[in-house]
Amino acid sequence: MKKLQIIFLVALSSLLLFGCGKDAEETVQPIVEPIVEAQPKAEDNTENEDEAEEPDDSDVPPAEGMVRSRITNEWVDEEIDKTRPVAIMIPNSNTASHYGLSNASVLYECNVEGSMTRLMAIFDDWSNIEKLGNIRSSRDYYIYWAFEWDAIYIHYGGPFYIDDLVGRSDTQNVNCINFKNATFRDSAKNSTDNAFTSTERIKEAAKYYDYPLEYRDDYADEQHYIFASEQDPNTLEQYSDAITAAKVDMSPAYPVTNCYFEYNESTGLYERFQHLSGDSDGPHIDLANNQQLAFKNLLIQNTYFEVRDQKGYLSFQCHDTTRDGWFFTNGKGIHVTWEKTSDYGATRYFDDDGNEIKLNTGKTMVCILEDGDTFTVDGSTIGN
């Protein structure tokens, strides 16, 4: 009888922080080597052959030189995996012109003054961008979320509340007011929200400020999200208290943006819609390719906040432990808690048994809610 013995040879290499000149972690394709063992004919058993398992090829790269993205778990070129992401501040109003957002690996949304929200887009692969934006001003709490990706942070000015944080030597930001070559003006909905950037502009800014393009030394080994395998995705069916979530509506928490997500069973993604003041309700579209924004994972964080002044500027407590949240994927949702314990430490999410949750391969939307705000799932209110 022939037996197949599967030998997996795994080459381990150190994941390197950039500036050190070492190679990033190398993914090696499993090698399957058949071994033939002679057996007496009398002991031949075809039932054992039928029970032989097929090798798991879910982690076999589709092409040489590709590895799993640490941000989405999708297959990317190893050069992209070694390159730091960029974090771009994006306005979210009816005058904003959104170009390139459908390619963001992670998208954050949080309130700013006047109950308007602002977006921050994290791009894992920014190697071939012609027009990205439009770009607007920073709020300091977004910088802490950018830190945990070791991202080059790109913004167009901001209130004085950001000054201390952007003034730190480890905050590698590009203020497009100070370095004008980081952006270009192009056609947009109006003459104010018309500042955009591109791959070449970002590289020029990084060179000007002497920012390394590879992950910095104290970050490269940082594991951020934990992902389920594509062969065994996280359906949330293992949780007896998981709820069905065909529509996740953030309108109660974001009363100006009025964004919501609808689960598309055919794609397995949550498609994003919004109803901005003065605009009609409809899909949130990337003007660069006419694609609707869609996400595999939705993370919602209830967060302590304060109003800073009479202008309504806000402050959010980004570092915290055991705060409530929710996780939605594959049409279901569970209650979670989250914690972030250091500037560069990842925000981590745990189920009610204390186990860190596994996200599914793909893009992630992170909605930050003010403590006390609510949202609805299939018409039922979640929260206070």
N, C-alpha and C positions, 0 to 999 in steps of 0.2 A: 504494500500500500504506500501511496505517496503522501507524505505529510508536508504541509507548507509551514515553515518556521519563519516568522517575520522578524527581521533584525532592523531595528531603527538605530542608525548612527546619528547622533546629534552633536554638532560642533558648537561649543559654547564660546562666545567671544564677548568681551566687555563692551558694554554700551557706553560710548564716550562723550564726554562733555566737550563741547567744542572749545576750540582754542587749544586743545591738547594734541590734535593731530592724529588721534587713534581712530580705528575703524569702528563703525556702529555695529550693533549686534547682527550677526549673519544668520539667515534662515537657511537650513539645509534640508533638501528634499529627502524624505524617507527612502531607504533602499530596501527593496524587497528581494530576498534571496531564497530561491527554492532549495530545499535540502531533501534529497531522496534517501530514504532508509529502506533497506531490504527487509521484507516481512514474509513469513511463510504464507503460502497461498491459502491454507486452511483458516488463517486468522483474518483474511480479508473482510473488511466490514464497510460496506458502502454507506451505511447510516452515518458513520463518523465523518465521511467525506461531505455528506449533505449538510452537516452541522458546522462545517468550517466557516468562519466569519470572513467577510470581505475586509480588506484593509481600509482604515479611515483615511480618506484622501482630502478631508476638509481643510487641512493645513498644508497641502501641496501647492506651492506658488504656481499661478497660471503662466508665469514666464520667469526666466532666469533674472535674478537681481531684484525680485519683489519681496516685500515683507509686509507684515500686518501693521497698519497705522495704529499708533498708541492712542489716537484721538477717536477714530471711528471703527477700528478693527478691520477696515476694508484693506484690500491689497493695494499697496502703493510702491513706487520705485524706492529703493533704499536711500537714494539721495534726498528724496522728499522726507523720509522718516528721520533723517539726520538734521534736516533744516528746521530751525525754530519757526513756529507759527507766527502769524501777525494777528493783532487784535485791532479792529477798526470800529470807531465810534460812528454810529449811523442814526440820524434823526428818524422819528416815526410820526410824521404829520401829513396832512393832505397836500403839503407843498414839497415833501421829500421825493427825491428821484432815486429809486432803489435799483442799482445795477450790480450784479454779481452775487446777490445774497443767497441765491439758490445753491451756490457752491460752498457756502460756509459749513464747516464741520460741526460747530457748536454755535448756537445763537442765544444770547442772553436778552431778556427784556425786563425792565424795571421802571418804576415810576420816577419821574423827576418832578420839578415844580409844576403846579397847575394841573395835576393829575394826568399830564401827558407822559407817555413812556418814551424811553430811548433804548436803542438796540446796541449791542456790541457783538460783532461777528468775529469768530475765531476761524482762521483759515489754515488748515493743515497743508494744503497744496496751493501755493500762490505763485507758481512758477510760470504761469502763462495768462496773466490778467492784463487786459487792455484798458478796462474802465471799471473802477470799483468805487462805490460810494452811494450817495454823496456823503461827505464827511462833515461831522459837526463836533461840538465841544464835549469835553470830558466832564464827568462827575467822579469824585475820588473813590467811591465804592466800586466802580467798574475796574479801577486800577488793581485792586486786590484780587478781583476775579481773573484779570489778565495775568497777574503774577503766577497763579497756579498752573499756567500753561507755559511759563517762561517766554511769553510772547513779546515781540516788539510792538509797543502800544502806540497807535497812530490816532491823533485827534486834532481838532481845530480850536485850540485855546480852551478856555474854561474859567469858571469863577475862582476867586482867590483861595477858596477852600482846597483846591488841588495843589497849591504851591509847595507846601512842605513835602508832599508825597512825590511829586514829579521832580523835586529838587534833590532827592536821595540819589546817591551815586549808583545804586543798583537798579534804579528805575530807568530802563532804557526805552524812552518814549520819543516820539517825533511830533513836535508841535508844529503844525503846518503853517501857523502864523509866523513862526520864527524861521523855519526853513521852507521858503516858498516853492522851491523846486520839487517838494514832495507831492504837490498837487498840480492839476491843470484845470482850467475852466472849460466846460463843455455844455452842450445843449441839455437843458433840464426843464422842470416845470416852471421855475422862476429864476430870477437873477441872483437870488440869495443862496439857495440850496443847489449850487452848481459846481462844487469843488470835488474833484475825483482824483484817484491815484491809480497806479499801475505797477506791474512787476518792476519795470525799469526805474520808476520813481522811488519805489521802496528801497531797492538796492542802492540807488544813489544816496538816499538819506542815511541808510545804514553805514555806507562808506564814509560819508561826511562826519558822522558822529562816532565812527570807529566801533560800531556795534557788531559783534560776531553774528554770523548767520547760522552757526550751529549751536545746539544747546549748550548752555554754560555748565561749568564743571560740577556744581553742586546740585544740578537738576537731572542729568541724563538718566540716572537710574530710577527716577521717580515713576511709579506706576500710578496712573490716574484712574480712569474708569476700569472696572473689571467686566469682561465681556463673556457671554455665553458663546459656545461654538455654533457655527452655522448649521451643523448637522443636528444639534440638540438645542434649539433656541429657547429662550425664556418665555414661556407662554403665560406665566403667572397662575397656571392651573393647579400648581402645588399648594396654593394658598386657599384655604377654605373660605376666607373672608374677602377674596378678590371680587371686585365689582365689575360689571360690564360697563364699558366706556366707549360708546359710539360717538359721542360729542362731548368735548371738554370746553366749556365756555368761560373765558376769563373776563367777560364784560363787567361783572360786579367789582372786580379788583382794578380793572383798567377801563374806566368809564368814558375815556376820550377815544382810545384806540378801539375798544370793543372787539378784541381779537378772540377767535375761537378755533378749535381744531375738530375736524371730522375724520373718523377712521374709514379708510378705503380698504375694504377687504381684498380687493383684487391686487392691490400693490403692497398691502401690509403696512402702509404709512399713514400718519396723521397729517392731513392737508390743512394748511393754515388759511384762514379767512380773517378779514377785519372790516370794520365799519367805522371809518374815521369821521369825525364831525365835518359835515359839509360834503362828504363823499357817499356814494351808494355802497351798500353791502356787497362784498364779493371776494373772490380769491385774492390772496396776497401774491402779486406777480413780480417776478424778476424781469425788469425791462430790458436786460441784456439778451435774454433768450426766450422771453415770453413763457417761462415755466413758473408754475405755482410752487411756493415754498412747501416742503413736506419733510416730515421727521419720523424716524423709527422710534425714538424715545422722547417722552415728555417728562421733565423733572420740575416739580413745583416746591418752592421753599418759602415757608412762613418765616419772616425775618423781623427782628426788633428794629424799630426806626424812630427817629426824632425829626421834628421840623426845626430847622436851624434859625430862621429869621423871618421877618415879615414878607420877604419876597417868596417864601415858600421853599427855599432850598432844603433838601432832605439829607439825612445821614442814615446809613444802614449799617448794622453791626454784622460785618462779614465774617468775623471770627466768633464762633459760638459752638456750643455743644448741645445735643439732645433737643433740637428744634424740630417741629413738625414739618411734614411735607408729604408729597404724593409722587408715585411713579406710575406712568402709563405706557404700555406697549402692547402691540398685538390685540388691541381692542379691549383690554382689561386694565384695571388699576388696583394698586395697594397703597395703604398708608405706610409711610416711612419716617424715619428721623434722619437728620443730617448734622454733620459737624465739620468745622474747619478750624484747625488749631494753630496754624502759623501762616505767615504771609504767602509763602511759596507752597505750602502744603495743599493737597487736593481737598476739595469738598467731597466728603464721603457720605454715602447713603446706606441706611440699614433697615432691614425689615423689622417687624415687631418682635421677632425672636432674637434680634441682635446680630443677624448675619448680614454681611455686606451684600447688597443686591448685585445682580449681573444684568448689564445692559445688553441689548441686541446690536449686532453689527449695523452701523449706519449713522446718520446724523442725529444730533440731540438738541432739543429746545429746552432752555432753562428759564422758567418764569419765577421771578422774585416777587413775593407778595408782602405787603405791609402786614404786620401782626394785626389780627382782627378782621382782615378782609376775607371775603368768601369768593367762591366760584361755583359753577354748577357742572354736574356730570349727568347727562341724559335727563336734564330738568331738575335733578335733586341737588339741593344746596350742600356744599361741603365747607366746613369751617364754622366759625362762631355764628 
